Amino acid sequence: MLLRKADVEQYVEAKEYIDTLVIPLIPFEPSKDADFITTSFQVELTHIFTRAIEKEYRGRIFLGPDYYYLKGSLDEEIARLNQWVEQFEKQSFQHIFLFTVDSKWKKVEKDVNANLLWVPGLKQADLQSTETQSFIQEQARQITELIQAYW
C-alpha cells in the first residue's frame, strides 16, 4: 500500500492485517553536481526496491513517505527519524523497517527505533539493463525473506 488517499482509506479499514511499514531513507546532496547526480540515482534505486517490496506484500506492507535527509552527519537525523517512527507506532504498525542504500545508517543502526534494511547500492548503472534488473530482483527477494523472518 502506498501513501495515497485510496490506499490509506483501505489501510484504515483493514489496519489489523497491515502490520508492517517500510520507510525509504533518501539521501540528498544538491550542492555539488556530481553528488546531486549520485543521490538522484540512489533515490531511483531506493524507489525501485521499495516498490518491489510493497508489490510483493501488498495488503500486508504499507510503504511510508520518503524520509529525506542531507548527507553528512546523521546525528541530528536520528532524533527526528525516531519521532517519525514513534508517530507510526501510534498507527499500530508492529514492524517498522527503514530502507536505505546509504551505508552510513549501518553505523548508527543501534540508535534508531526501527529495523534497518540496508542494500549495498550500485554506483552508477543503467537501471534498465538486464544485469541491473537481475541484481535488483535478487536483492529484493532477499529483503522480502528477511522481512518475513520478523513476522
VOGUNU-529668 format. One record per residue (C-alpha): residue in three letters; chain; y, z, x. Coordinates in steps of 0.001 Angstrom, whole numbers. Layout:
<atoms>
+-----+---+---------+---------+---------+
!   r ! c !      py !      pz !      px !
+-----+---+---------+---------+---------+
! ALA ! A !       Y !       Z !       X !
...
+-----+---+---------+---------+---------+
</atoms>
This chain:
<atoms>
+-----+---+---------+---------+---------+
!   r ! c !      py !      pz !      px !
+-----+---+---------+---------+---------+
! MET ! A !       0 !       0 !       0 !
! LEU ! A !    3427 !    -884 !    1237 !
! LEU ! A !    6817 !     699 !     781 !
! ARG ! A !    7867 !   -1428 !   -2151 !
! LYS ! A !    8506 !    -446 !   -5744 !
! ALA ! A !    5271 !   -1746 !   -7292 !
! ASP ! A !    3094 !    -134 !   -4615 !
! VAL ! A !    4970 !    3171 !   -4772 !
! GLU ! A !    4574 !    3258 !   -8553 !
! GLN ! A !     858 !    2637 !   -8122 !
! TYR ! A !     705 !    5338 !   -5436 !
! VAL ! A !    2420 !    7883 !   -7696 !
! GLU ! A !    -155 !    7214 !  -10420 !
! ALA ! A !   -3156 !    7440 !   -8067 !
! LYS ! A !   -1983 !    9684 !   -5229 !
! GLU ! A !   -5134 !   11807 !   -5310 !
! TYR ! A !   -7019 !    8771 !   -3939 !
! ILE ! A !   -4432 !    7670 !   -1385 !
! ASP ! A !   -4637 !   10364 !    1234 !
! THR ! A !   -3681 !    8528 !    4430 !
! LEU ! A !    -279 !    7459 !    5695 !
! VAL ! A !     425 !    5214 !    8682 !
! ILE ! A !    3940 !    5250 !   10144 !
! PRO ! A !    4751 !    2452 !   12605 !
! LEU ! A !    6782 !    3692 !   15582 !
! ILE ! A !    9139 !     907 !   16606 !
! PRO ! A !   10933 !     955 !   19959 !
! PHE ! A !   14341 !    -638 !   20053 !
! GLU ! A !   16392 !   -1619 !   23087 !
! PRO ! A !   19069 !   -4177 !   22255 !
! SER ! A !   21411 !   -3561 !   25208 !
! LYS ! A !   19720 !   -5936 !   27667 !
! ASP ! A !   18479 !   -9382 !   26688 !
! ALA ! A !   15105 !   -9035 !   28442 !
! ASP ! A !   14476 !   -5632 !   26812 !
! PHE ! A !   15615 !   -6981 !   23454 !
! ILE ! A !   13045 !   -9779 !   23698 !
! THR ! A !   10291 !   -7371 !   24779 !
! THR ! A !   10959 !   -4897 !   21989 !
! SER ! A !   11154 !   -7650 !   19370 !
! PHE ! A !    7685 !   -8749 !   20478 !
! GLN ! A !    6470 !   -5134 !   20201 !
! VAL ! A !    7882 !   -4978 !   16675 !
! GLU ! A !    5962 !   -8111 !   15678 !
! LEU ! A !    2773 !   -6836 !   17280 !
! THR ! A !    3077 !   -3431 !   15598 !
! HIS ! A !    3616 !   -5063 !   12202 !
! ILE ! A !     580 !   -7306 !   12649 !
! PHE ! A !   -1607 !   -4305 !   13494 !
! THR ! A !    -334 !   -2003 !   10765 !
! ARG ! A !    -560 !   -4716 !    8089 !
! ALA ! A !   -4152 !   -5412 !    9141 !
! ILE ! A !   -4998 !   -1705 !    8840 !
! GLU ! A !   -3286 !   -1431 !    5463 !
! LYS ! A !   -5019 !   -4552 !    4196 !
! GLU ! A !   -8444 !   -3247 !    5283 !
! TYR ! A !   -7984 !       2 !    3349 !
! ARG ! A !   -5608 !    -993 !     586 !
! GLY ! A !   -5750 !    1696 !   -2050 !
! ARG ! A !   -6616 !    4403 !     471 !
! ILE ! A !   -3856 !    3933 !    3076 !
! PHE ! A !    -138 !    3873 !    2484 !
! LEU ! A !    1935 !    2055 !    5092 !
! GLY ! A !    5094 !    4093 !    5506 !
! PRO ! A !    8517 !    2941 !    6580 !
! ASP ! A !    9090 !    1900 !   10173 !
! TYR ! A !   10389 !    4673 !   12389 !
! TYR ! A !   12884 !    3065 !   14781 !
! TYR ! A !   13919 !    4827 !   17969 !
! LEU ! A !   15861 !    3896 !   21066 !
! LYS ! A !   13711 !    3552 !   24128 !
! GLY ! A !   14290 !    6235 !   26702 !
! SER ! A !   13628 !    9915 !   26381 !
! LEU ! A !   11558 !   10838 !   23350 !
! ASP ! A !   12567 !   14500 !   23460 !
! GLU ! A !   15249 !   14019 !   20802 !
! GLU ! A !   12962 !   11915 !   18646 !
! ILE ! A !   10153 !   14461 !   18381 !
! ALA ! A !   12070 !   16862 !   16126 !
! ARG ! A !   13314 !   14025 !   13908 !
! LEU ! A !    9859 !   12466 !   13666 !
! ASN ! A !    8311 !   15828 !   12818 !
! GLN ! A !   10838 !   16131 !    9971 !
! TRP ! A !    9614 !   12797 !    8660 !
! VAL ! A !    6019 !   13977 !    8856 !
! GLU ! A !    6922 !   17193 !    7051 !
! GLN ! A !    8523 !   15244 !    4206 !
! PHE ! A !    5477 !   13016 !    3836 !
! GLU ! A !    3168 !   16052 !    3840 !
! LYS ! A !    5004 !   17132 !     682 !
! GLN ! A !    3646 !   13940 !    -903 !
! SER ! A !     163 !   15367 !    -276 !
! PHE ! A !    -939 !   12931 !    2416 !
! GLN ! A !   -3856 !   14646 !    4126 !
! HIS ! A !   -3966 !   12303 !    7111 !
! ILE ! A !    -814 !   11071 !    8805 !
! PHE ! A !   -1054 !    8600 !   11652 !
! LEU ! A !    1695 !    7336 !   13906 !
! PHE ! A !    1013 !    3857 !   15208 !
! THR ! A !    2567 !    2601 !   18434 !
! VAL ! A !    2183 !     171 !   21297 !
! ASP ! A !    4543 !    2294 !   23428 !
! SER ! A !    2579 !    4389 !   25923 !
! LYS ! A !    5426 !    6912 !   26235 !
! TRP ! A !    4270 !    8521 !   22992 !
! LYS ! A !     941 !    9463 !   24601 !
! LYS ! A !    2852 !   11786 !   26938 !
! VAL ! A !    4342 !   13739 !   24022 !
! GLU ! A !    1437 !   13394 !   21602 !
! LYS ! A !     786 !   17139 !   21559 !
! ASP ! A !    4349 !   17759 !   20324 !
! VAL ! A !    4167 !   15611 !   17202 !
! ASN ! A !    2671 !   16919 !   13982 !
! ALA ! A !     548 !   13869 !   13240 !
! ASN ! A !   -2264 !   11877 !   14819 !
! LEU ! A !   -1164 !    9233 !   17282 !
! LEU ! A !   -2767 !    5792 !   17294 !
! TRP ! A !   -1789 !    4002 !   20488 !
! VAL ! A !   -2860 !     478 !   21285 !
! PRO ! A !   -2037 !    -906 !   24691 !
! GLY ! A !     316 !   -3712 !   23872 !
! LEU ! A !     220 !   -7178 !   25189 !
! LYS ! A !    3045 !   -8219 !   27430 !
! GLN ! A !    4398 !  -11477 !   26110 !
! ALA ! A !    1818 !  -13602 !   24353 !
! ASP ! A !    1567 !  -16296 !   21744 !
! LEU ! A !     722 !  -14314 !   18628 !
! GLN ! A !    -842 !  -17398 !   17073 !
! SER ! A !   -3247 !  -18137 !   19929 !
! THR ! A !   -6972 !  -17693 !   19345 !
! GLU ! A !   -7234 !  -15273 !   22267 !
! THR ! A !   -4412 !  -13061 !   20993 !
! GLN ! A !   -5754 !  -13124 !   17439 !
! SER ! A !   -9201 !  -12081 !   18710 !
! PHE ! A !   -7644 !   -9201 !   20658 !
! ILE ! A !   -5692 !   -8049 !   17614 !
! GLN ! A !   -8724 !   -8247 !   15310 !
! GLU ! A !  -10915 !   -6274 !   17724 !
! GLN ! A !   -8280 !   -3594 !   18291 !
! ALA ! A !   -7591 !   -3337 !   14547 !
! ARG ! A !  -11328 !   -2908 !   13900 !
! GLN ! A !  -11484 !     -70 !   16440 !
! ILE ! A !   -8423 !    1590 !   14935 !
! THR ! A !   -9879 !    1486 !   11435 !
! GLU ! A !  -13086 !    3061 !   12763 !
! LEU ! A !  -11022 !    5805 !   14369 !
! ILE ! A !   -9159 !    6446 !   11127 !
! GLN ! A !  -12496 !    6684 !    9295 !
! ALA ! A !  -13564 !    9398 !   11726 !
! TYR ! A !  -10725 !   11588 !   10405 !
! TRP ! A !  -11893 !   11161 !    6802 !
+-----+---+---------+---------+---------+
</atoms>
